[in-house]
């Protein structure tokens, strides 16, 4: 059986398959660059593992308090060395990216301090954390105020507005690298570095924290290489390599990370407690695989942009822009288009492929959200997934794929479902 016939057996028509192959021919050069970046980052991860003498004893499970957990402590040194920071907190007790960000913010902001976002509105789930939407336990409830400088219409930083927003109470500046549920550009590490340098010229002692979700290993450097005081992310995204079943990380200045550890556990306990519960092999091996897995997801994002842009859909980033995270936004113009796209992604999944995703009210969001995620780890967005809030401009956010080949199948299946609903031209472009 040929490869084309295998795709056909999975539900991809010969016409859709042939269109995908035409798109791919023009991407060989870009895919080669992605592989070169993955090779560089693989060496970076290995160097950190070699330096810290990772060995089989580090995979042993601990329970209870987790005192003297050498595997856990070594993994944190590996993260710190790989991301070039003084310290790291890498724990399965951090449940998700929003939790990691909440720990970092709550630990380093006190009553009377002000939090500033110089990149516009934060990701939906942080609105309740900050108190933009009222919620029990928000930063607002504890006397932390919030200020925001919106981006310019072209998606660039409004430096005069940022300077006006920084004042004597500005304690921490949070920079969201990825777009979230917005159709703004994702920021490159260099752009983030320029923003941090500007903020520190205005107020040298301000803490600059970067939400690094979806960005790890996409470039050869990370925000911590351009003076970010803290970088924060989720292990069920890029750095977990698809193997981490839970967890998050906070890397940065030792004093700030220490405060985060006290917030995560308890004052006086900090990083001394927190059993690994037998997860060390998955966390170590996932981090080892992360550069390659991220590269596959990045190829999938570029393929999706090139596939859909030729059909007349607005893509962010567009088909030719440089990439700084693994997320691909496609504006489909209708709720029907979002549902059809997500049904294709779900149909290509290894888990729950027979399920039809439907919009529903998810915790932390103010709109119904549709989500396709037939993943081995629930909610893992380094695995093939697509989601988005059912609101204008009806953009779906595609990301992940543990292998490039799976990402390719998912994208072709999304187009197949769109075609079956009559949402794309009957004849696909040559």
C-alpha angles and dihedrals in degrees: 000000000000124000089250090054090051090054089048091053088055092053104268112130121227090247094054091044092050091049090052091051091052090052092048095055091070094050102063094101094049092047090053090055090051091052090051091053090048090052091052092048092046088058089049092054092046092049090056091048092048093048091053094045096234109202140168092270088068090067094065117122122242129194139188113019093355094222116178093010099170094180092056093044093048092050089055090052089050091054092046093050094045092050093038097239134136095241145359139205111206113171141159085214087074100086102197145340093278089053092051091051091046091052091050094047096043092047096052104035121074131188109291094027122117128223118211129199109195092182101064128257118001126239113290097255091055093059091081092040090057096036099245082127109035113255138159111261096017123150088249090058089056094051101264113137127210133219130182137198112198123221121253117261090263091056097253127127118276097221097182090052091048092051091050091050095053111089141155091285095050102114104159135023116204118204119192107208098193127057099245111193092339133094096230122118121274110242122244119231089250092053089050089050091053090050093049091049090052094049092049091050088055093044115007096194097051116121113236114203124184124205095218097183114145092005105083114120094000089110131028092250133046130215088262087067090061099052101278106157092208134016119192134191150145127263092217087065127057104323095051091063091216092292102083106095094198141346148092140224138222117191128179146075112014095234093050094046090049090056089050090053091052090050093048095050116008139294108281094020104064116142094353092085134050120097118226093221093212096302098118098099091054094045094048096042092043091055089048091053095041099095092053095042091048090051091055091050091048091053088052092053092051091046091051093051093050092045096050100035090061087057092057101261121134111243127195110232094026124229096275106033122112115260128237102167138019097251122110118193117201118186104217098178098228144047088242090059092050092051093048092048092049092047088058093051091048092048089056094051123112090222126050092358089156094059122103111220115223131184115266142164107272122194112263097022129099095207133050110271129208116208132183111194120145092172138157087228115046110249094002106156095187083070118074107290144143130194145151144162116269097244138097131328082030093223122174119208114217122192145150138026121178087222130026089234092059092047089053092052092049093052093048090049090051089054091046091056091046090051093049089055092050092244096129131046115288090233114049119222120272 
